């Protein structure tokens, strides 16, 4: 029987709205991490999802490039801590953190987000720190995650 590649580490299903969700005490025993968010924002229109690693809130330590579109409009650019998109209808973001436990390089992630009105976004980001990622917090710009949103974290065996 094959060995599973993804090991579930944590899943949070919100029973009420939340301004942010933090995953902590992440073990350093995997090669990569996979994060999956399926949910909606509490109110308003589409929002950018942000990320902080290990409690670091210094915007200068984060950089990301993004490209998105919805079938009619496109955009691209750079923006600190950009991690995904969410809408008032169901959206999904999947992110990969490569070599998250290595202590000899900056941390990088690739994120894909899709949702309402055929919207789609791709993001490549970097955290300018060589510390292993032991926790991270995700949060929408303004309105928070709505009740029923599910956030999951998986470890990837090397």
C-alpha positions as CSV (number, residue, x, y, z in Angstrom):
1,X,0.0,0.0,0.0
2,X,1.4,3.4,-0.9
3,X,2.4,5.9,1.8
4,X,0.2,9.0,2.0
5,X,1.9,12.1,0.8
6,X,-0.2,14.7,2.7
7,X,-0.5,14.4,6.5
8,X,-3.4,16.4,8.0
9,X,-1.9,18.7,10.7
10,X,-4.9,20.9,11.6
11,X,-8.4,21.8,10.3
12,X,-10.5,24.7,11.6
13,X,-14.2,25.1,10.7
14,X,-15.5,28.4,11.9
15,X,-18.7,28.3,14.0
16,X,-18.8,32.1,13.9
17,X,-17.1,34.8,12.0
18,X,-13.4,35.4,12.8
19,X,-11.0,38.3,12.0
20,X,-8.1,35.9,11.5
21,X,-7.0,32.3,12.0
22,X,-3.6,31.2,13.4
23,X,-2.0,27.8,13.0
24,X,0.7,27.4,15.6
25,X,3.2,24.7,16.9
26,X,3.8,23.5,13.3
27,X,6.2,20.6,13.6
28,X,9.5,20.8,11.5
29,X,9.2,17.2,10.4
30,X,7.9,17.7,6.8
31,X,9.5,19.1,3.7
32,X,6.6,21.4,2.6
33,X,3.2,22.6,3.9
34,X,0.0,22.8,2.0
35,X,-2.7,25.2,3.2
36,X,-6.3,25.1,1.9
37,X,-9.0,27.7,2.6
38,X,-12.6,27.2,1.5
39,X,-14.9,30.0,2.7
40,X,-16.3,33.4,2.3
41,X,-15.7,36.9,3.8
42,X,-18.2,38.1,6.3
43,X,-19.4,41.1,4.3
44,X,-18.5,43.4,1.5
45,X,-17.0,42.6,-1.9
46,X,-13.9,40.6,-2.7
47,X,-11.0,41.0,-0.3
48,X,-7.3,40.2,-0.3
49,X,-6.1,37.6,2.1
50,X,-2.9,38.4,4.0
51,X,-0.4,36.3,5.9
52,X,2.0,36.7,8.8
53,X,4.7,34.1,9.6
54,X,5.9,33.5,13.2
55,X,4.2,36.7,14.4
56,X,6.2,38.9,12.1
57,X,4.1,41.9,11.1
58,X,6.9,43.9,9.4
59,X,5.6,44.6,5.9
60,X,9.1,45.1,4.6
61,X,9.9,41.4,5.3
62,X,7.2,40.3,2.8
63,X,6.9,40.6,-0.9
64,X,4.6,39.0,-3.5
65,X,3.8,39.3,-7.1
66,X,0.3,38.5,-8.4
67,X,-1.8,38.2,-11.5
68,X,-5.5,37.9,-11.6
69,X,-8.6,38.0,-13.8
70,X,-12.3,37.4,-14.0
71,X,-12.9,36.8,-17.7
72,X,-13.4,40.5,-18.4
73,X,-10.7,42.3,-16.4
74,X,-7.1,41.5,-15.5
75,X,-4.6,42.9,-13.1
76,X,-1.0,42.2,-11.9
77,X,1.4,43.8,-9.5
78,X,3.3,43.5,-6.3
79,X,1.9,43.7,-2.8
80,X,3.3,42.8,0.6
81,X,1.8,39.8,2.4
82,X,-0.7,39.1,-0.4
83,X,-1.8,35.5,-0.1
84,X,-5.2,35.0,-1.8
85,X,-8.6,36.3,-2.6
86,X,-12.0,35.8,-1.0
87,X,-15.5,36.8,-2.0
88,X,-19.0,36.9,-0.5
89,X,-19.7,33.7,-2.3
90,X,-17.6,30.5,-1.8
91,X,-13.9,31.0,-2.7
92,X,-10.9,28.7,-2.4
93,X,-7.2,29.4,-1.8
94,X,-4.5,26.7,-1.9
95,X,-1.0,27.6,-1.0
96,X,2.3,25.7,-0.9
97,X,5.1,26.6,1.5
98,X,8.3,25.2,0.2
99,X,11.1,24.1,2.6
100,X,9.2,25.8,5.4
101,X,11.5,24.2,8.1
102,X,14.8,25.0,6.4
103,X,16.9,27.6,8.3
104,X,19.3,28.5,5.5
105,X,17.0,30.3,3.1
106,X,14.1,32.8,2.9
107,X,10.7,31.2,2.8
108,X,8.7,31.1,-0.4
109,X,5.1,30.3,-1.2
110,X,2.9,29.8,-4.3
111,X,-0.8,30.4,-3.9
112,X,-3.8,29.9,-6.2
113,X,-7.2,31.4,-5.4
114,X,-10.5,31.2,-7.3
115,X,-14.0,32.3,-6.6
116,X,-17.0,34.4,-7.6
117,X,-17.5,35.6,-11.2
118,X,-14.8,33.2,-12.6
119,X,-12.2,35.2,-10.7
120,X,-8.8,33.6,-10.4
121,X,-5.5,34.7,-8.9
122,X,-1.9,33.4,-8.8
123,X,0.6,34.6,-6.3
124,X,4.3,34.0,-5.7
125,X,5.5,35.3,-2.3
126,X,8.5,35.5,-0.1
127,X,9.1,36.0,3.6
128,X,12.6,37.5,4.0
129,X,13.6,35.4,7.0
130,X,15.6,32.2,7.5
131,X,13.7,31.0,10.6
132,X,11.7,27.8,10.2
133,X,7.9,28.6,10.0
134,X,6.4,27.5,13.3
135,X,3.2,29.5,13.0
136,X,1.2,31.6,10.6
137,X,-1.8,33.8,10.7
138,X,-4.2,34.4,7.7
139,X,-6.6,37.3,7.7
140,X,-8.8,39.2,5.1
141,X,-8.1,42.9,4.7
142,X,-11.3,44.1,6.4
143,X,-14.3,41.9,7.0
144,X,-13.0,38.6,8.4
145,X,-13.9,35.0,7.6
146,X,-17.6,34.1,7.7
147,X,-19.0,31.3,9.8
148,X,-18.7,28.0,8.0
149,X,-15.3,28.8,6.4
150,X,-12.8,25.8,6.6
151,X,-9.1,26.2,6.8
152,X,-6.8,23.2,6.7
153,X,-3.0,22.6,7.0
154,X,-1.1,19.5,5.7
155,X,2.5,18.4,6.0
156,X,4.1,17.0,2.8
157,X,6.5,14.1,3.2
158,X,9.8,14.7,1.4
